[in-house]
Amino acid sequence: MKTLHFSGQDVAKVTEAEIADLAKRLEQDEYTNPFEGLEDWHFLRAIAFQRPELVEPYLYLLDLEAYDEA
């Protein structure tokens, strides 16, 4: 299983195909250890905050909810 390793600045270089591969890995959930899955999840989350238009089809994988902090 190929896992992408990106730093914060590399999020700008991620392609739609790479995000689709990342989402597919998260959907299949066939990681050799839980940290690989967590790394992919955190990366998808970082992309969602920096380039939300690319992650929109995969938001269900992030389980993001709005919180009322008032």
Predicted model as a PDB file, atoms N, CA, C, CB and O in Angstrom, pLDDT in the B-factor column:
MODEL        1                                                                  
ATOM      1  N   MET A   1       0.839  -1.174   0.000  1.00 50.00           N  
ATOM      2  CA  MET A   1       0.000   0.000   0.000  1.00 50.00           C  
ATOM      3  C   MET A   1       0.887   1.241   0.000  1.00 50.00           C  
ATOM      4  CB  MET A   1      -0.956  -0.004   1.214  1.00 50.00           C  
ATOM      5  O   MET A   1       1.735   1.404   0.877  1.00 50.00           O  
ATOM      6  N   LYS A   2       0.692   2.102  -0.972  1.00 55.00           N  
ATOM      7  CA  LYS A   2       1.487   3.316  -1.078  1.00 55.00           C  
ATOM      8  C   LYS A   2       0.832   4.425  -0.259  1.00 55.00           C  
ATOM      9  CB  LYS A   2       1.644   3.745  -2.558  1.00 55.00           C  
ATOM     10  O   LYS A   2      -0.325   4.777  -0.488  1.00 55.00           O  
ATOM     11  N   THR A   3       1.567   4.960   0.678  1.00 57.00           N  
ATOM     12  CA  THR A   3       1.068   6.050   1.502  1.00 57.00           C  
ATOM     13  C   THR A   3       1.813   7.318   1.147  1.00 57.00           C  
ATOM     14  CB  THR A   3       1.217   5.729   3.005  1.00 57.00           C  
ATOM     15  O   THR A   3       3.042   7.327   1.081  1.00 57.00           O  
ATOM     16  N   LEU A   4       1.068   8.396   0.916  1.00 59.00           N  
ATOM     17  CA  LEU A   4       1.677   9.678   0.623  1.00 59.00           C  
ATOM     18  C   LEU A   4       2.160  10.318   1.908  1.00 59.00           C  
ATOM     19  CB  LEU A   4       0.693  10.598  -0.105  1.00 59.00           C  
ATOM     20  O   LEU A   4       1.485  10.240   2.935  1.00 59.00           O  
ATOM     21  N   HIS A   5       3.306  10.943   1.861  1.00 58.00           N  
ATOM     22  CA  HIS A   5       3.839  11.671   3.006  1.00 58.00           C  
ATOM     23  C   HIS A   5       4.087  13.102   2.545  1.00 58.00           C  
ATOM     24  CB  HIS A   5       5.158  11.002   3.568  1.00 58.00           C  
ATOM     25  O   HIS A   5       5.007  13.364   1.770  1.00 58.00           O  
ATOM     26  N   PHE A   6       3.266  14.013   3.022  1.00 57.00           N  
ATOM     27  CA  PHE A   6       3.378  15.393   2.602  1.00 57.00           C  
ATOM     28  C   PHE A   6       3.519  16.304   3.797  1.00 57.00           C  
ATOM     29  CB  PHE A   6       2.181  15.796   1.772  1.00 57.00           C  
ATOM     30  O   PHE A   6       2.962  16.043   4.863  1.00 57.00           O  
ATOM     31  N   SER A   7       4.262  17.366   3.616  1.00 55.00           N  
ATOM     32  CA  SER A   7       4.331  18.409   4.640  1.00 55.00           C  
ATOM     33  C   SER A   7       3.257  19.435   4.317  1.00 55.00           C  
ATOM     34  CB  SER A   7       5.760  19.074   4.703  1.00 55.00           C  
ATOM     35  O   SER A   7       2.608  19.343   3.275  1.00 55.00           O  
ATOM     36  N   GLY A   8       3.063  20.396   5.181  1.00 55.00           N  
ATOM     37  CA  GLY A   8       2.044  21.412   4.994  1.00 55.00           C  
ATOM     38  C   GLY A   8       2.129  22.137   3.657  1.00 55.00           C  
ATOM     39  O   GLY A   8       1.103  22.396   3.028  1.00 55.00           O  
ATOM     40  N   GLN A   9       3.330  22.464   3.220  1.00 56.00           N  
ATOM     41  CA  GLN A   9       3.447  23.200   1.971  1.00 56.00           C  
ATOM     42  C   GLN A   9       3.162  22.313   0.762  1.00 56.00           C  
ATOM     43  CB  GLN A   9       4.830  23.808   1.854  1.00 56.00           C  
ATOM     44  O   GLN A   9       2.800  22.837  -0.291  1.00 56.00           O  
ATOM     45  N   ASP A  10       3.305  21.027   0.866  1.00 83.00           N  
ATOM     46  CA  ASP A  10       3.055  20.126  -0.250  1.00 83.00           C  
ATOM     47  C   ASP A  10       1.576  19.949  -0.542  1.00 83.00           C  
ATOM     48  CB  ASP A  10       3.674  18.790   0.025  1.00 83.00           C  
ATOM     49  O   ASP A  10       1.224  19.452  -1.612  1.00 83.00           O  
ATOM     50  N   VAL A  11       0.702  20.337   0.370  1.00 87.00           N  
ATOM     51  CA  VAL A  11      -0.743  20.222   0.144  1.00 87.00           C  
ATOM     52  C   VAL A  11      -1.123  20.971  -1.127  1.00 87.00           C  
ATOM     53  CB  VAL A  11      -1.543  20.773   1.360  1.00 87.00           C  
ATOM     54  O   VAL A  11      -2.031  20.549  -1.843  1.00 87.00           O  
ATOM     55  N   ALA A  12      -0.450  22.062  -1.414  1.00 85.00           N  
ATOM     56  CA  ALA A  12      -0.736  22.844  -2.611  1.00 85.00           C  
ATOM     57  C   ALA A  12      -0.421  22.078  -3.894  1.00 85.00           C  
ATOM     58  CB  ALA A  12       0.051  24.137  -2.582  1.00 85.00           C  
ATOM     59  O   ALA A  12      -0.945  22.406  -4.958  1.00 85.00           O  
ATOM     60  N   LYS A  13       0.429  21.066  -3.797  1.00 88.00           N  
ATOM     61  CA  LYS A  13       0.842  20.306  -4.984  1.00 88.00           C  
ATOM     62  C   LYS A  13       0.048  19.021  -5.204  1.00 88.00           C  
ATOM     63  CB  LYS A  13       2.298  19.968  -4.877  1.00 88.00           C  
ATOM     64  O   LYS A  13       0.239  18.348  -6.217  1.00 88.00           O  
ATOM     65  N   VAL A  14      -0.822  18.676  -4.288  1.00 91.00           N  
ATOM     66  CA  VAL A  14      -1.572  17.426  -4.382  1.00 91.00           C  
ATOM     67  C   VAL A  14      -2.546  17.480  -5.552  1.00 91.00           C  
ATOM     68  CB  VAL A  14      -2.327  17.144  -3.070  1.00 91.00           C  
ATOM     69  O   VAL A  14      -3.208  18.494  -5.776  1.00 91.00           O  
ATOM     70  N   THR A  15      -2.625  16.380  -6.293  1.00 92.00           N  
ATOM     71  CA  THR A  15      -3.526  16.306  -7.444  1.00 92.00           C  
ATOM     72  C   THR A  15      -4.838  15.625  -7.056  1.00 92.00           C  
ATOM     73  CB  THR A  15      -2.854  15.549  -8.609  1.00 92.00           C  
ATOM     74  O   THR A  15      -4.927  14.963  -6.022  1.00 92.00           O  
ATOM     75  N   GLU A  16      -5.841  15.797  -7.894  1.00 94.00           N  
ATOM     76  CA  GLU A  16      -7.131  15.142  -7.666  1.00 94.00           C  
ATOM     77  C   GLU A  16      -6.973  13.623  -7.653  1.00 94.00           C  
ATOM     78  CB  GLU A  16      -8.146  15.560  -8.747  1.00 94.00           C  
ATOM     79  O   GLU A  16      -7.633  12.938  -6.871  1.00 94.00           O  
ATOM     80  N   ALA A  17      -6.110  13.099  -8.507  1.00 94.00           N  
ATOM     81  CA  ALA A  17      -5.887  11.648  -8.561  1.00 94.00           C  
ATOM     82  C   ALA A  17      -5.276  11.144  -7.261  1.00 94.00           C  
ATOM     83  CB  ALA A  17      -4.974  11.284  -9.745  1.00 94.00           C  
ATOM     84  O   ALA A  17      -5.647  10.072  -6.784  1.00 94.00           O  
ATOM     85  N   GLU A  18      -4.354  11.892  -6.684  1.00 93.00           N  
ATOM     86  CA  GLU A  18      -3.740  11.487  -5.413  1.00 93.00           C  
ATOM     87  C   GLU A  18      -4.761  11.509  -4.280  1.00 93.00           C  
ATOM     88  CB  GLU A  18      -2.554  12.407  -5.071  1.00 93.00           C  
ATOM     89  O   GLU A  18      -4.748  10.644  -3.404  1.00 93.00           O  
ATOM     90  N   ILE A  19      -5.641  12.498  -4.305  1.00 94.00           N  
ATOM     91  CA  ILE A  19      -6.686  12.561  -3.283  1.00 94.00           C  
ATOM     92  C   ILE A  19      -7.654  11.397  -3.451  1.00 94.00           C  
ATOM     93  CB  ILE A  19      -7.442  13.904  -3.357  1.00 94.00           C  
ATOM     94  O   ILE A  19      -8.097  10.815  -2.460  1.00 94.00           O  
ATOM     95  N   ALA A  20      -7.984  11.054  -4.676  1.00 95.00           N  
ATOM     96  CA  ALA A  20      -8.865   9.911  -4.922  1.00 95.00           C  
ATOM     97  C   ALA A  20      -8.225   8.617  -4.410  1.00 95.00           C  
ATOM     98  CB  ALA A  20      -9.185   9.791  -6.428  1.00 95.00           C  
ATOM     99  O   ALA A  20      -8.910   7.781  -3.820  1.00 95.00           O  
ATOM    100  N   ASP A  21      -6.917   8.448  -4.631  1.00 95.00           N  
ATOM    101  CA  ASP A  21      -6.209   7.272  -4.120  1.00 95.00           C  
ATOM    102  C   ASP A  21      -6.218   7.243  -2.592  1.00 95.00           C  
ATOM    103  CB  ASP A  21      -4.764   7.252  -4.638  1.00 95.00           C  
ATOM    104  O   ASP A  21      -6.419   6.196  -1.977  1.00 95.00           O  
ATOM    105  N   LEU A  22      -5.999   8.404  -2.001  1.00 93.00           N  
ATOM    106  CA  LEU A  22      -6.012   8.526  -0.546  1.00 93.00           C  
ATOM    107  C   LEU A  22      -7.387   8.140   0.002  1.00 93.00           C  
ATOM    108  CB  LEU A  22      -5.642   9.966  -0.116  1.00 93.00           C  
ATOM    109  O   LEU A  22      -7.482   7.389   0.973  1.00 93.00           O  
ATOM    110  N   ALA A  23      -8.437   8.647  -0.613  1.00 95.00           N  
ATOM    111  CA  ALA A  23      -9.802   8.329  -0.179  1.00 95.00           C  
ATOM    112  C   ALA A  23     -10.104   6.838  -0.346  1.00 95.00           C  
ATOM    113  CB  ALA A  23     -10.821   9.164  -0.974  1.00 95.00           C  
ATOM    114  O   ALA A  23     -10.772   6.234   0.494  1.00 95.00           O  
ATOM    115  N   LYS A  24      -9.613   6.262  -1.420  1.00 96.00           N  
ATOM    116  CA  LYS A  24      -9.832   4.833  -1.654  1.00 96.00           C  
ATOM    117  C   LYS A  24      -9.173   4.001  -0.549  1.00 96.00           C  
ATOM    118  CB  LYS A  24      -9.278   4.420  -3.040  1.00 96.00           C  
ATOM    119  O   LYS A  24      -9.761   3.038  -0.057  1.00 96.00           O  
ATOM    120  N   ARG A  25      -7.957   4.375  -0.164  1.00 94.00           N  
ATOM    121  CA  ARG A  25      -7.278   3.656   0.927  1.00 94.00           C  
ATOM    122  C   ARG A  25      -8.069   3.770   2.222  1.00 94.00           C  
ATOM    123  CB  ARG A  25      -5.851   4.202   1.132  1.00 94.00           C  
ATOM    124  O   ARG A  25      -8.225   2.794   2.955  1.00 94.00           O  
ATOM    125  N   LEU A  26      -8.569   4.977   2.497  1.00 94.00           N  
ATOM    126  CA  LEU A  26      -9.350   5.162   3.722  1.00 94.00           C  
ATOM    127  C   LEU A  26     -10.638   4.341   3.686  1.00 94.00           C  
ATOM    128  CB  LEU A  26      -9.680   6.646   3.925  1.00 94.00           C  
ATOM    129  O   LEU A  26     -11.045   3.779   4.703  1.00 94.00           O  
ATOM    130  N   GLU A  27     -11.276   4.270   2.524  1.00 95.00           N  
ATOM    131  CA  GLU A  27     -12.502   3.479   2.390  1.00 95.00           C  
ATOM    132  C   GLU A  27     -12.224   1.990   2.583  1.00 95.00           C  
ATOM    133  CB  GLU A  27     -13.142   3.717   1.018  1.00 95.00           C  
ATOM    134  O   GLU A  27     -12.993   1.294   3.246  1.00 95.00           O  
ATOM    135  N   GLN A  28     -11.146   1.511   2.016  1.00 96.00           N  
ATOM    136  CA  GLN A  28     -10.821   0.087   2.098  1.00 96.00           C  
ATOM    137  C   GLN A  28     -10.329  -0.303   3.484  1.00 96.00           C  
ATOM    138  CB  GLN A  28      -9.771  -0.272   1.061  1.00 96.00           C  
ATOM    139  O   GLN A  28     -10.537  -1.435   3.920  1.00 96.00           O  
ATOM    140  N   ASP A  29      -9.685   0.616   4.172  1.00 94.00           N  
ATOM    141  CA  ASP A  29      -9.225   0.405   5.542  1.00 94.00           C  
ATOM    142  C   ASP A  29      -8.457  -0.906   5.708  1.00 94.00           C  
ATOM    143  CB  ASP A  29     -10.407   0.424   6.487  1.00 94.00           C  
ATOM    144  O   ASP A  29      -8.746  -1.702   6.602  1.00 94.00           O  
ATOM    145  N   GLU A  30      -7.477  -1.113   4.835  1.00 94.00           N  
ATOM    146  CA  GLU A  30      -6.658  -2.325   4.878  1.00 94.00           C  
ATOM    147  C   GLU A  30      -5.212  -1.988   5.234  1.00 94.00           C  
ATOM    148  CB  GLU A  30      -6.716  -3.062   3.528  1.00 94.00           C  
ATOM    149  O   GLU A  30      -4.277  -2.478   4.600  1.00 94.00           O  
ATOM    150  N   TYR A  31      -5.041  -1.167   6.229  1.00 93.00           N  
ATOM    151  CA  TYR A  31      -3.717  -0.733   6.647  1.00 93.00           C  
ATOM    152  C   TYR A  31      -3.042  -1.826   7.471  1.00 93.00           C  
ATOM    153  CB  TYR A  31      -3.804   0.575   7.454  1.00 93.00           C  
ATOM    154  O   TYR A  31      -3.707  -2.626   8.130  1.00 93.00           O  
ATOM    155  N   THR A  32      -1.713  -1.845   7.422  1.00 94.00           N  
ATOM    156  CA  THR A  32      -0.974  -2.840   8.195  1.00 94.00           C  
ATOM    157  C   THR A  32      -0.901  -2.461   9.668  1.00 94.00           C  
ATOM    158  CB  THR A  32       0.430  -3.008   7.634  1.00 94.00           C  
ATOM    159  O   THR A  32      -0.680  -3.317  10.525  1.00 94.00           O  
ATOM    160  N   ASN A  33      -1.090  -1.164   9.961  1.00 92.00           N  
ATOM    161  CA  ASN A  33      -1.164  -0.729  11.354  1.00 92.00           C  
ATOM    162  C   ASN A  33      -2.062   0.506  11.431  1.00 92.00           C  
ATOM    163  CB  ASN A  33       0.261  -0.425  11.929  1.00 92.00           C  
ATOM    164  O   ASN A  33      -2.248   1.192  10.426  1.00 92.00           O  
ATOM    165  N   PRO A  34      -2.611   0.794  12.588  1.00 89.00           N  
ATOM    166  CA  PRO A  34      -3.565   1.904  12.694  1.00 89.00           C  
ATOM    167  C   PRO A  34      -2.947   3.276  12.429  1.00 89.00           C  
ATOM    168  CB  PRO A  34      -4.186   1.903  14.060  1.00 89.00           C  
ATOM    169  O   PRO A  34      -3.664   4.213  12.079  1.00 89.00           O  
ATOM    170  N   PHE A  35      -1.648   3.408  12.588  1.00 92.00           N  
ATOM    171  CA  PHE A  35      -1.011   4.699  12.385  1.00 92.00           C  
ATOM    172  C   PHE A  35      -0.989   5.111  10.918  1.00 92.00           C  
ATOM    173  CB  PHE A  35       0.396   4.667  12.926  1.00 92.00           C  
ATOM    174  O   PHE A  35      -1.030   6.303  10.612  1.00 92.00           O  
ATOM    175  N   GLU A  36      -0.925   4.145  10.009  1.00 91.00           N  
ATOM    176  CA  GLU A  36      -0.977   4.463   8.583  1.00 91.00           C  
ATOM    177  C   GLU A  36      -2.329   5.080   8.235  1.00 91.00           C  
ATOM    178  CB  GLU A  36      -0.725   3.197   7.731  1.00 91.00           C  
ATOM    179  O   GLU A  36      -2.389   6.083   7.523  1.00 91.00           O  
ATOM    180  N   GLY A  37      -3.391   4.496   8.725  1.00 91.00           N  
ATOM    181  CA  GLY A  37      -4.720   5.033   8.473  1.00 91.00           C  
ATOM    182  C   GLY A  37      -4.906   6.406   9.086  1.00 91.00           C  
ATOM    183  O   GLY A  37      -5.512   7.289   8.480  1.00 91.00           O  
ATOM    184  N   LEU A  38      -4.388   6.582  10.278  1.00 92.00           N  
ATOM    185  CA  LEU A  38      -4.487   7.867  10.961  1.00 92.00           C  
ATOM    186  C   LEU A  38      -3.707   8.941  10.200  1.00 92.00           C  
ATOM    187  CB  LEU A  38      -3.967   7.749  12.407  1.00 92.00           C  
ATOM    188  O   LEU A  38      -4.148  10.086  10.100  1.00 92.00           O  
ATOM    189  N   GLU A  39      -2.559   8.564   9.672  1.00 92.00           N  
ATOM    190  CA  GLU A  39      -1.759   9.510   8.883  1.00 92.00           C  
ATOM    191  C   GLU A  39      -2.521   9.950   7.638  1.00 92.00           C  
ATOM    192  CB  GLU A  39      -0.409   8.879   8.482  1.00 92.00           C  
ATOM    193  O   GLU A  39      -2.550  11.136   7.309  1.00 92.00           O  
ATOM    194  N   ASP A  40      -3.140   8.989   6.944  1.00 93.00           N  
ATOM    195  CA  ASP A  40      -3.934   9.334   5.765  1.00 93.00           C  
ATOM    196  C   ASP A  40      -5.105  10.230   6.147  1.00 93.00           C  
ATOM    197  CB  ASP A  40      -4.444   8.063   5.067  1.00 93.00           C  
ATOM    198  O   ASP A  40      -5.407  11.196   5.445  1.00 93.00           O  
ATOM    199  N   TRP A  41      -5.768   9.910   7.261  1.00 93.00           N  
ATOM    200  CA  TRP A  41      -6.918  10.698   7.700  1.00 93.00           C  
ATOM    201  C   TRP A  41      -6.492  12.138   8.014  1.00 93.00           C  
ATOM    202  CB  TRP A  41      -7.577  10.047   8.941  1.00 93.00           C  
ATOM    203  O   TRP A  41      -7.178  13.086   7.630  1.00 93.00           O  
ATOM    204  N   HIS A  42      -5.371  12.299   8.704  1.00 92.00           N  
ATOM    205  CA  HIS A  42      -4.889  13.638   9.037  1.00 92.00           C  
ATOM    206  C   HIS A  42      -4.486  14.410   7.781  1.00 92.00           C  
ATOM    207  CB  HIS A  42      -3.703  13.550  10.002  1.00 92.00           C  
ATOM    208  O   HIS A  42      -4.684  15.622   7.700  1.00 92.00           O  
ATOM    209  N   PHE A  43      -3.930  13.713   6.822  1.00 93.00           N  
ATOM    210  CA  PHE A  43      -3.541  14.373   5.579  1.00 93.00           C  
ATOM    211  C   PHE A  43      -4.782  14.835   4.821  1.00 93.00           C  
ATOM    212  CB  PHE A  43      -2.692  13.427   4.702  1.00 93.00           C  
ATOM    213  O   PHE A  43      -4.815  15.961   4.326  1.00 93.00           O  
ATOM    214  N   LEU A  44      -5.807  13.977   4.722  1.00 94.00           N  
ATOM    215  CA  LEU A  44      -7.044  14.364   4.057  1.00 94.00           C  
ATOM    216  C   LEU A  44      -7.679  15.555   4.771  1.00 94.00           C  
ATOM    217  CB  LEU A  44      -8.026  13.180   4.008  1.00 94.00           C  
ATOM    218  O   LEU A  44      -8.224  16.452   4.128  1.00 94.00           O  
ATOM    219  N   ARG A  45      -7.607  15.559   6.077  1.00 93.00           N  
ATOM    220  CA  ARG A  45      -8.149  16.669   6.869  1.00 93.00           C  
ATOM    221  C   ARG A  45      -7.377  17.963   6.590  1.00 93.00           C  
ATOM    222  CB  ARG A  45      -8.097  16.331   8.378  1.00 93.00           C  
ATOM    223  O   ARG A  45      -7.981  19.028   6.468  1.00 93.00           O  
ATOM    224  N   ALA A  46      -6.066  17.878   6.490  1.00 92.00           N  
ATOM    225  CA  ALA A  46      -5.260  19.061   6.175  1.00 92.00           C  
ATOM    226  C   ALA A  46      -5.621  19.613   4.799  1.00 92.00           C  
ATOM    227  CB  ALA A  46      -3.759  18.722   6.231  1.00 92.00           C  
ATOM    228  O   ALA A  46      -5.705  20.827   4.613  1.00 92.00           O  
ATOM    229  N   ILE A  47      -5.830  18.730   3.854  1.00 93.00           N  
ATOM    230  CA  ILE A  47      -6.229  19.160   2.516  1.00 93.00           C  
ATOM    231  C   ILE A  47      -7.595  19.832   2.575  1.00 93.00           C  
ATOM    232  CB  ILE A  47      -6.256  17.961   1.537  1.00 93.00           C  
ATOM    233  O   ILE A  47      -7.825  20.838   1.903  1.00 93.00           O  
ATOM    234  N   ALA A  48      -8.496  19.281   3.375  1.00 92.00           N  
ATOM    235  CA  ALA A  48      -9.849  19.845   3.492  1.00 92.00           C  
ATOM    236  C   ALA A  48      -9.818  21.280   3.986  1.00 92.00           C  
ATOM    237  CB  ALA A  48     -10.699  18.996   4.432  1.00 92.00           C  
ATOM    238  O   ALA A  48     -10.638  22.096   3.566  1.00 92.00           O  
ATOM    239  N   PHE A  49      -8.893  21.599   4.864  1.00 91.00           N  
ATOM    240  CA  PHE A  49      -8.804  22.957   5.381  1.00 91.00           C  
ATOM    241  C   PHE A  49      -8.109  23.901   4.411  1.00 91.00           C  
ATOM    242  CB  PHE A  49      -8.078  22.959   6.700  1.00 91.00           C  
ATOM    243  O   PHE A  49      -8.431  25.088   4.366  1.00 91.00           O  
ATOM    244  N   GLN A  50      -7.159  23.387   3.634  1.00 91.00           N  
ATOM    245  CA  GLN A  50      -6.391  24.251   2.736  1.00 91.00           C  
ATOM    246  C   GLN A  50      -6.934  24.295   1.317  1.00 91.00           C  
ATOM    247  CB  GLN A  50      -4.971  23.800   2.702  1.00 91.00           C  
ATOM    248  O   GLN A  50      -6.817  25.310   0.631  1.00 91.00           O  
ATOM    249  N   ARG A  51      -7.527  23.188   0.879  1.00 92.00           N  
ATOM    250  CA  ARG A  51      -8.057  23.115  -0.493  1.00 92.00           C  
ATOM    251  C   ARG A  51      -9.395  22.364  -0.469  1.00 92.00           C  
ATOM    252  CB  ARG A  51      -7.033  22.404  -1.461  1.00 92.00           C  
ATOM    253  O   ARG A  51      -9.507  21.278  -1.038  1.00 92.00           O  
ATOM    254  N   PRO A  52     -10.392  22.933   0.179  1.00 93.00           N  
ATOM    255  CA  PRO A  52     -11.660  22.226   0.403  1.00 93.00           C  
ATOM    256  C   PRO A  52     -12.363  21.767  -0.861  1.00 93.00           C  
ATOM    257  CB  PRO A  52     -12.581  23.098   1.165  1.00 93.00           C  
ATOM    258  O   PRO A  52     -13.085  20.771  -0.835  1.00 93.00           O  
ATOM    259  N   GLU A  53     -12.170  22.462  -1.950  1.00 94.00           N  
ATOM    260  CA  GLU A  53     -12.842  22.082  -3.196  1.00 94.00           C  
ATOM    261  C   GLU A  53     -12.411  20.694  -3.678  1.00 94.00           C  
ATOM    262  CB  GLU A  53     -12.556  23.118  -4.282  1.00 94.00           C  
ATOM    263  O   GLU A  53     -13.184  20.000  -4.339  1.00 94.00           O  
ATOM    264  N   LEU A  54     -11.188  20.290  -3.352  1.00 94.00           N  
ATOM    265  CA  LEU A  54     -10.699  18.978  -3.791  1.00 94.00           C  
ATOM    266  C   LEU A  54     -11.201  17.840  -2.917  1.00 94.00           C  
ATOM    267  CB  LEU A  54      -9.190  18.970  -3.805  1.00 94.00           C  
ATOM    268  O   LEU A  54     -11.270  16.696  -3.367  1.00 94.00           O  
ATOM    269  N   VAL A  55     -11.544  18.135  -1.698  1.00 94.00           N  
ATOM    270  CA  VAL A  55     -11.927  17.095  -0.738  1.00 94.00           C  
ATOM    271  C   VAL A  55     -13.446  16.954  -0.627  1.00 94.00           C  
ATOM    272  CB  VAL A  55     -11.333  17.405   0.636  1.00 94.00           C  
ATOM    273  O   VAL A  55     -13.942  16.009  -0.012  1.00 94.00           O  
ATOM    274  N   GLU A  56     -14.170  17.880  -1.212  1.00 94.00           N  
ATOM    275  CA  GLU A  56     -15.627  17.887  -1.071  1.00 94.00           C  
ATOM    276  C   GLU A  56     -16.279  16.521  -1.311  1.00 94.00           C  
ATOM    277  CB  GLU A  56     -16.214  18.886  -2.024  1.00 94.00           C  
ATOM    278  O   GLU A  56     -17.161  16.145  -0.539  1.00 94.00           O  
ATOM    279  N   PRO A  57     -15.889  15.755  -2.346  1.00 94.00           N  
ATOM    280  CA  PRO A  57     -16.526  14.449  -2.554  1.00 94.00           C  
ATOM    281  C   PRO A  57     -16.217  13.424  -1.456  1.00 94.00           C  
ATOM    282  CB  PRO A  57     -16.094  13.891  -3.882  1.00 94.00           C  
ATOM    283  O   PRO A  57     -16.876  12.387  -1.377  1.00 94.00           O  
ATOM    284  N   TYR A  58     -15.228  13.707  -0.615  1.00 95.00           N  
ATOM    285  CA  TYR A  58     -14.779  12.739   0.388  1.00 95.00           C  
ATOM    286  C   TYR A  58     -14.993  13.210   1.819  1.00 95.00           C  
ATOM    287  CB  TYR A  58     -13.326  12.434   0.181  1.00 95.00           C  
ATOM    288  O   TYR A  58     -14.437  12.623   2.748  1.00 95.00           O  
ATOM    289  N   LEU A  59     -15.779  14.246   2.012  1.00 92.00           N  
ATOM    290  CA  LEU A  59     -15.996  14.784   3.359  1.00 92.00           C  
ATOM    291  C   LEU A  59     -16.586  13.751   4.310  1.00 92.00           C  
ATOM    292  CB  LEU A  59     -16.910  15.992   3.294  1.00 92.00           C  
ATOM    293  O   LEU A  59     -16.357  13.821   5.517  1.00 92.00           O  
ATOM    294  N   TYR A  60     -17.335  12.802   3.785  1.00 92.00           N  
ATOM    295  CA  TYR A  60     -17.919  11.760   4.640  1.00 92.00           C  
ATOM    296  C   TYR A  60     -16.838  10.941   5.348  1.00 92.00           C  
ATOM    297  CB  TYR A  60     -18.814  10.830   3.807  1.00 92.00           C  
ATOM    298  O   TYR A  60     -17.099  10.361   6.402  1.00 92.00           O  
ATOM    299  N   LEU A  61     -15.644  10.885   4.791  1.00 93.00           N  
ATOM    300  CA  LEU A  61     -14.544  10.147   5.420  1.00 93.00           C  
ATOM    301  C   LEU A  61     -13.974  10.882   6.630  1.00 93.00           C  
ATOM    302  CB  LEU A  61     -13.438   9.898   4.406  1.00 93.00           C  
ATOM    303  O   LEU A  61     -13.337  10.277   7.494  1.00 93.00           O  
ATOM    304  N   LEU A  62     -14.209  12.186   6.682  1.00 90.00           N  
ATOM    305  CA  LEU A  62     -13.647  12.981   7.765  1.00 90.00           C  
ATOM    306  C   LEU A  62     -14.584  13.094   8.954  1.00 90.00           C  
ATOM    307  CB  LEU A  62     -13.302  14.353   7.267  1.00 90.00           C  
ATOM    308  O   LEU A  62     -14.137  13.361  10.070  1.00 90.00           O  
ATOM    309  N   ASP A  63     -15.862  12.896   8.737  1.00 79.00           N  
ATOM    310  CA  ASP A  63     -16.838  12.958   9.822  1.00 79.00           C  
ATOM    311  C   ASP A  63     -16.721  14.280  10.575  1.00 79.00           C  
ATOM    312  CB  ASP A  63     -16.647  11.775  10.787  1.00 79.00           C  
ATOM    313  O   ASP A  63     -16.728  14.314  11.805  1.00 79.00           O  
ATOM    314  N   LEU A  64     -16.613  15.371   9.809  1.00 63.00           N  
ATOM    315  CA  LEU A  64     -16.512  16.704  10.414  1.00 63.00           C  
ATOM    316  C   LEU A  64     -17.896  17.186  10.818  1.00 63.00           C  
ATOM    317  CB  LEU A  64     -15.850  17.712   9.437  1.00 63.00           C  
ATOM    318  O   LEU A  64     -18.854  17.047  10.057  1.00 63.00           O  
ATOM    319  N   GLU A  65     -17.998  17.737  11.984  1.00 59.00           N  
ATOM    320  CA  GLU A  65     -19.254  18.293  12.459  1.00 59.00           C  
ATOM    321  C   GLU A  65     -19.010  19.701  12.969  1.00 59.00           C  
ATOM    322  CB  GLU A  65     -19.876  17.408  13.563  1.00 59.00           C  
ATOM    323  O   GLU A  65     -17.945  20.024  13.494  1.00 59.00           O  
ATOM    324  N   ALA A  66     -20.028  20.522  12.796  1.00 56.00           N  
ATOM    325  CA  ALA A  66     -19.941  21.889  13.317  1.00 56.00           C  
ATOM    326  C   ALA A  66     -20.208  21.837  14.819  1.00 56.00           C  
ATOM    327  CB  ALA A  66     -20.960  22.851  12.589  1.00 56.00           C  
ATOM    328  O   ALA A  66     -21.112  21.138  15.278  1.00 56.00           O  
ATOM    329  N   TYR A  67     -19.429  22.567  15.555  1.00 52.00           N  
ATOM    330  CA  TYR A  67     -19.595  22.593  17.008  1.00 52.00           C  
ATOM    331  C   TYR A  67     -20.053  23.980  17.431  1.00 52.00           C  
ATOM    332  CB  TYR A  67     -18.274  22.205  17.731  1.00 52.00           C  
ATOM    333  O   TYR A  67     -19.529  24.989  16.958  1.00 52.00           O  
ATOM    334  N   ASP A  68     -21.026  24.025  18.317  1.00 53.00           N  
ATOM    335  CA  ASP A  68     -21.511  25.282  18.838  1.00 53.00           C  
ATOM    336  C   ASP A  68     -20.753  25.572  20.118  1.00 53.00           C  
ATOM    337  CB  ASP A  68     -23.045  25.247  19.078  1.00 53.00           C  
ATOM    338  O   ASP A  68     -21.031  24.978  21.160  1.00 53.00           O  
ATOM    339  N   GLU A  69     -19.806  26.477  20.041  1.00 53.00           N  
ATOM    340  CA  GLU A  69     -18.979  26.782  21.202  1.00 53.00           C  
ATOM    341  C   GLU A  69     -19.475  27.978  21.971  1.00 53.00           C  
ATOM    342  CB  GLU A  69     -17.570  27.015  20.781  1.00 53.00           C  
ATOM    343  O   GLU A  69     -18.805  28.452  22.888  1.00 53.00           O  
ATOM    344  N   ALA A  70     -20.655  28.477  21.605  1.00 53.00           N  
ATOM    345  CA  ALA A  70     -21.211  29.652  22.289  1.00 53.00           C  
ATOM    346  C   ALA A  70     -21.824  29.288  23.617  1.00 53.00           C  
ATOM    347  CB  ALA A  70     -22.251  30.329  21.423  1.00 53.00           C  
ATOM    348  O   ALA A  70     -22.336  30.159  24.320  1.00 53.00           O  
TER     349      ALA A  70                                                      
ENDMDL                                                                          
END                                                                             
